[in-house]
């Protein structure tokens, strides 16, 4: 029987060992992902509470420094957060409903003008366009059962969302109130030789979450105001709903801004025609370029140093595993993991550089 040379046998052994380790790591990652997907009603509220805790912790710490009991300071911060959210909904929702209702006639007229323009400028006839609309209506009628099932699933999702919101508020209260105690509890269960590393990684993760939340709110607000003002100057209807959609889309980097801008251009095309749609496209692109090249580097700084490819993959993975909430929370989670990895790498490099200076001379 033929035998392998010692170099070839050694190479095959190393490859086999590496492949075995890779398979074990891959199996562990898959098992962890499946476990988190099964526990999404716990995972998502926990991540959301940690993200909001970075927003409420500074004012609570300030109140505690001025002799306000920590529990009372946390309750006050939570009440302010809830009141701000409720006030925003109370102010925006009626106006959005009013604008949507008043824009019905504009949409009908805009669709008619768009169809006329298409028949004049494009090689399509009115009969072909009407046929497409009829096919779309037939498709909706044939899938009415699926739509009804989707509505029932939406009701189940609403119940889960309410339970998740209550759990998020409860976790948020304890995360803000007992921040130092929870951090001490974690450090107490780590070996003394690794406590400095764990503390540094935790601080880096906390700073990344704080920078992400602060930056994404500012960027989303600037996008909403800039695009909304531009659409209002052009004369596009539904300015307030489109501005609100742009603000929400800002919490989904890359994808959210693109979808919100596309909706704004589509509304301008349907209601006002191709010229205003081109103007709306120019406004959207101009504001997004200003945001990505000027505002985001200044506001975000180095809080979320992620490549757009990593952001897209993170949002896709979060959406597949946990739905819309997972897509929303996937980017800060990826940023925290990246920041933790960078902190560990920097500490290892510093340890390697310190070794020659601490070693005894030959």
Secondary structure, 3 states (H helix, E strand, C coil): CCCCCHHHHHHHHHHHHHHHHHHHHHHHHHHHHHHHHHCHHHHHHHHHHHHHHHHHHHHHHHHHHCCCCHHHHHHHHHHHHHHHHHHHHHHHHHHHHHHHHHCHHHHHHHHHHHHHHHHHHCCCCHHHHHHHHHHHHHHHHHCHHHHHHHHHHHHHHHHHHHHHHHHHHHHHHHHHHCHHHHHHHHHHCCCHHHHHHHHHHHHHHHHHHHHHHHHHHHHHHHHHHHHHHHHHHHCCCCHHHHHHHHHHHCCCCCHHHHHHHHHHHHHHHHHHCHHHHHHHHHHHHHHHHHHHHHHHHHHHCCCCCCCHHHHHHHHHHHHHHHHHHHHHHHHHHHHHHHHHHHHHHHHHHHHHHHHHHHCCCC
